[in-house]
Amino acid sequence: MNVSVAEAKAKFSELIKRAEAGEEIVVTRHGKAVARVMPPEPERELLPRIGALKGKIWIAEDFDAPLDDFKDYMK
């Protein structure tokens, strides 16, 4: 559905209801599209943050050991 900016201002609540119902509304100015009012994307299920990667990541024992390539810079 295409509506002008003036019409969108006058019927904003109605346009929001239509977007909630799944309709896409294109707002135009002088016949050119300037914005779209769309229903939100379905929310994705998020992984739990704390402990989500437990057992999937490991850190090597020498992780923070100095690198041989940087010996000249560590004097």
Secondary structure, 3 states (H helix, E strand, C coil): CEEEHHHHHHCHHHHHHHHHCCCCEEEEECCEEEEEECCCCCCCCCCCCCCCCCCCCCCCCCCCCCCHHHHHHCC
